[in-house]
Amino acid sequence: MNIEHRTSTPSGFSLLELLVVLLIMSVTVGLVFGMNFRQKETVVIRSFVTEFSHFLRTARSHALLDGLENICIYHHDDKKVVETLRGRSVQIPQEVELILGDAVNANKFDLVSFYPDGSVIVEDFFIESSRHKYFPEVEPFMGKVQFQRKQ
């Protein structure tokens, strides 16, 4: 009788090797998605500040072109800002708060008023998220409203 004795070599991965690979993958995924989740708030507030700046710039242009006063009114219940001249509006995202100065608790509040002569009046307010604050600043010669991040 001729019996062949074959030595078997493992043809797969051991349980320990699979667990190590899963651990490395889970740590990597956690780091990547954790950073993206934290950066989401920054992206949301920055994009809103940019959108709101363009909205105000356009509202100023409408006041100059039409020769009429254009007031941008904040509607607290709807979380949006509406201009009176053309009725355009910008929605404030859930992650962002518009904080009114002097603890004003009105449902409607005049934020910015643009006049046909190019002048502008900006009321006391700022834009806030959990980690960022942006304050409006008026460029004196052009009447343009810009937002500056302050800590």
Backbone hydrogen bonds, N-H to C=O, Kabsch-Sander energy under -0.5 kcal/mol:
donor,donor_aa,acceptor,acceptor_aa,energy
3,I,1,M,-0.8
4,E,2,N,-0.6
6,R,4,E,-0.8
8,S,6,R,-0.6
18,L,14,S,-2.0
19,L,15,L,-2.2
20,V,16,L,-2.1
21,V,17,E,-2.1
22,L,18,L,-2.4
23,L,19,L,-2.2
24,I,20,V,-2.3
25,M,21,V,-2.4
26,S,22,L,-2.5
27,V,23,L,-2.2
28,T,24,I,-2.1
29,V,25,M,-2.6
30,G,26,S,-2.3
31,L,27,V,-2.1
32,V,28,T,-2.4
33,F,29,V,-2.7
34,G,30,G,-1.9
35,M,31,L,-2.0
36,N,32,V,-2.0
37,F,33,F,-2.3
38,R,34,G,-1.8
39,Q,35,M,-2.2
40,K,36,N,-1.2
41,E,37,F,-0.7
42,T,38,R,-0.7
43,V,39,Q,-2.3
44,V,40,K,-2.6
45,I,41,E,-2.4
46,R,42,T,-2.3
47,S,43,V,-2.4
48,F,44,V,-2.1
49,V,45,I,-2.6
50,T,46,R,-2.2
51,E,47,S,-2.6
52,F,48,F,-3.1
53,S,49,V,-2.2
54,H,50,T,-2.1
55,F,51,E,-2.2
56,L,52,F,-2.5
57,R,53,S,-2.3
58,T,54,H,-2.4
59,A,55,F,-2.2
60,R,56,L,-2.2
61,S,57,R,-2.0
62,H,58,T,-2.3
63,A,59,A,-1.8
64,L,60,R,-2.1
65,L,61,S,-2.8
66,D,62,H,-2.6
67,G,63,A,-1.1
68,L,63,A,-0.8
70,N,114,F,-2.8
72,C,112,V,-3.3
73,I,71,I,-0.7
73,I,82,V,-3.3
74,Y,109,F,-3.5
75,H,73,I,-0.5
75,H,80,K,-3.1
76,H,74,Y,-0.7
76,H,107,N,-3.3
79,K,75,H,-1.3
80,K,75,H,-1.4
81,V,90,V,-2.3
82,V,73,I,-2.7
83,E,88,R,-2.6
84,T,71,I,-2.0
87,G,83,E,-1.0
90,V,81,V,-2.2
92,I,79,K,-3.0
96,V,93,P,-1.3
97,E,128,E,-3.4
99,I,97,E,-0.7
99,I,126,F,-2.9
100,L,98,L,-0.6
101,G,124,D,-3.6
103,A,100,L,-0.7
104,V,101,G,-1.0
109,F,74,Y,-1.9
111,L,72,C,-2.6
111,L,109,F,-0.7
112,V,72,C,-1.2
113,S,121,I,-2.6
114,F,70,N,-3.0
115,Y,119,S,-2.4
118,G,115,Y,-2.1
121,I,113,S,-2.3
123,E,111,L,-3.2
123,E,121,I,-0.5
125,F,123,E,-0.9
126,F,99,I,-2.0
127,I,134,Y,-2.8
128,E,97,E,-3.2
129,S,132,H,-2.6
133,K,150,K,-0.5
134,Y,127,I,-3.0
135,F,148,Q,-2.8
137,E,146,Q,-3.3
139,E,137,E,-0.5
139,E,144,K,-3.1
143,G,139,E,-2.4
146,Q,137,E,-3.2
146,Q,144,K,-0.6
148,Q,135,F,-2.8
150,K,133,K,-2.2
